[in-house]
């Protein structure tokens, strides 16, 4: 789950408590929030480890839109630096 990557030292109970907040933030920013039970996730992880499955890549459309947004932010930063100099 994404909560584990945000806060790796939290307890399972804290992950469950934080899930609604994380889900809302993902929805606000158009990021898919996928929730699976621990047994399904463990099976997928083992399948990847033994080579019977591969990892699902981040959808190209999402990646492209975020890269474009990052590029715009960098352009704006550079313009502000230029104005200050």
Secondary structure, DSSP 8 states (H G I E B T S, - for coil): -HHHHH-TTS-HHHHHHHHHHHHHHHHHTT-------HHHHHHHHHHHHHTSS------HHHHHHHHHHHHHHHHHHHHHHHHH-
